[in-house]
Every structure is written in structure tokens, then in C-alpha cells.
Amino acid sequence: MSVAVITGAASGIGAGLARLAAAKGMNVVLADRDLAGLEQVAAAIKAQGGSALAVATDVTQQASLDALADKAYAAYGQVDLLFNNAGVLSTGNCWEISDAKWQQSWQVNVNGIVNGLRAFVPRLLQANRPARIINTASMGGFLPSPMMAPYTATKFAVVALTESLATELAALNGKIKVSLLAPGPVKTAIFREAPSEASSDFHGMMSGLLEQNGLTPDEFAEHVFAAIERGEYWIIPQPEMLDPLLQARNKIIETRADPVFAWAPETAD
Ligand SMILES: NC(=O)c1ccc[n+]([C@@H]2O[C@H](COP(=O)([O-])OP(=O)(O)OC[C@H]3O[C@@H](n4cnc5c(N)ncnc54)[C@H](O)[C@@H]3O)[C@@H](O)[C@H]2O)c1
């Protein structure tokens, strides 16, 4: 039976991926710093007859990812899908967001993935079996946004990191495939952090966007697994949202125009 390891699995997209992986008959290894949340997700999977292992994990710590890999291989003997999915989001003007919040964004959103790669890629290569690594970026990895610079800057980094990874692994033996997952709005708790005074309106607008236009995590997971089954590198479940904005952004760069807030509705055409 195949095995999926999912970071950020206590909530939102990660929990949805875990539920669907288990429903498809996979053994799932759930990792998050929120152990209580993880145990709830694991208990619900087990109640449906699935197999789930909850492992308290802080993706910012290499030792924690190494321990996760040890536990996954000890429990199930193999890993077929690795979802590097944990992420955090802070809002505010970039010069007003604290150093601690900036550091946390880099540590979780970027180094969290690198730590996952260091822990798992050598074992995946040694196993010499087909596997897939799926790194979660965001539409924000293509579209810079005001009021969430640490998020969009780190998600741009995830887009670049994941392409580097894909070409490095393809140059080896090609058995380990890579996907870049770029969600649009999904109804999760990603905007859980209270906004600053400066970002209060923006925070309300974006939270509303998720609620009004977002997929549920379970709907979203169906799109992700369908793309994995098709073997896709670019997993973009809401292309109707990304593509027009990406074309507009590319045009801005090609014509050397001034930046605009791409997600503002009036700039979408
Ligand atoms: N919800 C959206 O609309 C949306 C859009 C684009 C991208 N994303 C991305 O999807 C991924 C999942 O986010 P979500 O929307 O489900 O949000 P979420 O907040 O519901 O889930 C994120 C999970 O990551 C965990 N986490 C945070 N820091 C961690 C750490 N140091 N170690 C381990 N776990 C940690 C949290 O505890 C939480 O369970 C993130 O990378 C996010 O940036 C979400």
C-alpha cells in the first residue's frame, strides 16, 4: 500500500489531502506543530477505516524533519508522496512587519521545505522507486501582493526552489517526480493571524475572498490528486483565477510598466 507524508496536516489543505489520500487507500503520515489538531485529523481517518500516523513536527527544525522521516519509514517502510505543505501568512506593510514574523515566514515557507527535502530525498533516492514530491506555493508565488510581502516573497522562492529541485532530480534517474502546487483561494485558517491597523481592510478583503470564492479543502484535494494521477508538474487547481492575472503581470514586465496590485478586481482585465 502506498504512503503519503503531509506537513501542515492538522488544518486546511493538508488535512484535506490527508483525508483523500486515506480514502484512496494510502497510509498517511500527518505532520504538524499542532499535535491536538493532528490527532483529530488522524482519529477521523481511522474512524473511516484508514491508517494514519500523527507525528508532532516543527518544519523549521531539521532534526524534527529527520525524526519524521525515521518514523514514516519505520511505520510503513516506504514513501510515495511527500507533500511539503506547511505554511504561514502575516499581513502588514513590509517595513512594519516584525523581524520575528519575517524570519518565521522564511523559516516555515522556504526552509521548512528545504528541511523536508534534506530529510526525505536521500531516502527516496536510496529506495530507487517511483515517488513524487509536491511543494505548496500559492498564486502569490506568481503575483506579488501589497500587505503580505513575507508571504509572496517566500512563495516566489518556493516556485524557484521547486523548479531547481525538479531539474536536479530529472538529471539523476527520473524516478522521483516533482510538482509545484499553487492554490488559489481555499477556505482554511491561513488568515488566522490578527491584522495590524494598516492591513485590517486588506485582511478583511482577502478573508472574504477565501470564504466567497474558495474551494473547500476536500474539493481542492480532489483536484490535486487528479493532477498527480495525470503526472503534472504544475498543479494549478484554479487556472481561471491565476491565468488572466499572470498574463497581465507578464505584460507589465514586458512593457516595463509600473507594478499594480494584480488581485484587485479592476486590474484583472
Ligand atoms: N488557503 C489558501 O487560500 C491558500 C492559498 C494559497 C496557498 N496556500 C498554502 O497552502 C498551504 C496550507 O495552508 P492552509 O491554507 O491549509 O492553512 P492552514 O493555516 O489551515 O494550515 C497550515 C498548517 O501549517 C501548520 N504549520 C505552520 N507552521 C508550522 C511549522 N513550523 N511546523 C509544522 N507545521 C506548521 C499549521 O499548524 C497549520 O496546521 C500553505 O503553504 C499555504 O501558504 C493556501
The ligand as a Gaussian input file, in Angstrom:
#p B3LYP/6-31G(d) Opt

LIG

0 1
 N       -5.882000      28.693000       1.889000
 C       -5.499000      29.314000       0.787000
 O       -6.300000      30.031000       0.163000
 C       -4.112000      29.129000       0.260000
 C       -3.794000      29.734000      -0.956000
 C       -2.523000      29.579000      -1.478000
 C       -1.587000      28.808000      -0.803000
 N       -1.909000      28.221000       0.390000
 C       -0.863000      27.431000       1.047000
 O       -1.374000      26.163000       1.406000
 C       -0.618000      25.628000       2.496000
 C       -1.581000      25.158000       3.568000
 O       -2.242000      26.296000       4.097000
 P       -3.768000      26.284000       4.563000
 O       -4.485000      27.267000       3.757000
 O       -4.261000      24.916000       4.689000
 O       -3.588000      26.980000       6.001000
 P       -3.779000      26.432000       7.475000
 O       -3.305000      27.545000       8.340000
 O       -5.156000      25.925000       7.642000
 O       -2.766000      25.200000       7.552000
 C       -1.370000      25.399000       7.658000
 C       -0.814000      24.377000       8.636000
 O        0.617000      24.547000       8.713000
 C        0.992000      24.323000      10.057000
 N        2.291000      24.909000      10.388000
 C        2.623000      26.220000      10.460000
 N        3.895000      26.348000      10.886000
 C        4.378000      25.096000      11.063000
 C        5.631000      24.574000      11.494000
 N        6.631000      25.370000      11.859000
 N        5.782000      23.228000      11.534000
 C        4.761000      22.402000      11.199000
 N        3.546000      22.835000      10.810000
 C        3.367000      24.174000      10.736000
 C       -0.134000      24.965000      10.862000
 O       -0.143000      24.485000      12.222000
 C       -1.362000      24.559000      10.065000
 O       -1.915000      23.342000      10.528000
 C        0.298000      26.763000       2.963000
 O        1.601000      26.569000       2.436000
 C       -0.345000      27.994000       2.355000
 O        0.570000      29.031000       2.153000
 C       -3.145000      28.378000       0.928000

